[in-house]
Amino acid sequence: MQGTVRIFDAATRTGSVLLDDGTELPFDADAFGAGGLRLLRFGQRVNLAMAGDRVTVVTLSTFPLPAPPQTPA
């Protein structure tokens, strides 16, 4: 899923993105950290990974999303 950065607070590493349909989704520091980024700016396009209604990864739209963790067989 993709969205556009609406708000990003570098001090707390939290923010929100707007989906193309106008829905705003907040993300926490864990989701930001999972994407391997240092900073986001207003209007930047990002890829999002979700678990239910929670954003779990935020990364640049040009970066691939990390592979989900493998469960032991």
Secondary structure per residue as TSV (DSSP state, phi and psi in degrees):
chain	resnum	aa	ss	phi	psi
A	1	M	-	360.0	147.3
A	2	Q	E	-122.5	155.5
A	3	G	E	-154.2	-176.9
A	4	T	E	-123.2	132.4
A	5	V	E	-62.1	126.2
A	6	R	E	-98.8	-47.6
A	7	I	E	-139.8	140.0
A	8	F	E	-144.0	128.6
A	9	D	E	-109.1	108.1
A	10	A	T	-64.5	-29.2
A	11	A	T	-68.7	-41.6
A	12	T	T	-98.9	-11.7
A	13	R	T	60.6	33.5
A	14	T	E	-120.9	165.5
A	15	G	E	178.0	-157.9
A	16	S	E	-150.2	157.2
A	17	V	E	-126.0	154.2
A	18	L	E	-106.0	127.0
A	19	L	E	-75.5	166.3
A	20	D	T	-62.3	-22.7
A	21	D	T	-87.5	3.1
A	22	G	S	93.4	-3.3
A	23	T	-	-70.0	132.0
A	24	E	E	-96.8	130.1
A	25	L	E	-121.9	122.0
A	26	P	E	-78.2	154.6
A	27	F	E	-134.1	151.5
A	28	D	-	-102.3	178.7
A	29	A	H	-63.1	-33.2
A	30	D	H	-64.8	-41.9
A	31	A	H	-66.1	-39.7
A	32	F	H	-65.4	-45.1
A	33	G	H	-63.7	-32.3
A	34	A	H	-67.1	-21.6
A	35	G	T	-86.2	-7.9
A	36	G	T	73.4	22.5
A	37	L	-	-97.5	163.7
A	38	R	S	-108.7	-28.0
A	39	L	-	-157.5	150.9
A	40	L	-	-128.6	154.7
A	41	R	-	-126.1	154.9
A	42	F	T	-54.3	132.7
A	43	G	T	87.3	-4.0
A	44	Q	-	-74.0	138.6
A	45	R	E	-82.1	136.7
A	46	V	E	-135.4	155.5
A	47	N	E	-94.3	144.5
A	48	L	E	-127.1	139.9
A	49	A	E	-110.4	142.0
A	50	M	E	-123.6	151.1
A	51	A	E	-129.6	102.2
A	52	G	T	68.7	-122.7
A	53	D	T	-103.4	13.0
A	54	R	E	-107.7	133.3
A	55	V	E	-75.5	126.0
A	56	T	E	-107.7	-22.1
A	57	V	E	-144.8	135.5
A	58	V	E	-124.7	123.8
A	59	T	E	-145.8	169.0
A	60	L	E	-63.3	150.5
A	61	S	T	-66.3	-19.0
A	62	T	T	-88.1	-7.7
A	63	F	S	-98.8	146.2
A	64	P	-	-73.9	150.2
A	65	L	-	-70.7	142.9
A	66	P	-	-61.7	148.9
A	67	A	-	-67.6	141.4
A	68	P	-	-64.5	150.7
A	69	P	-	-60.8	142.6
A	70	Q	-	-85.6	138.9
A	71	T	-	-94.2	139.7
A	72	P	-	-61.8	142.9
A	73	A	-	-88.0	360.0
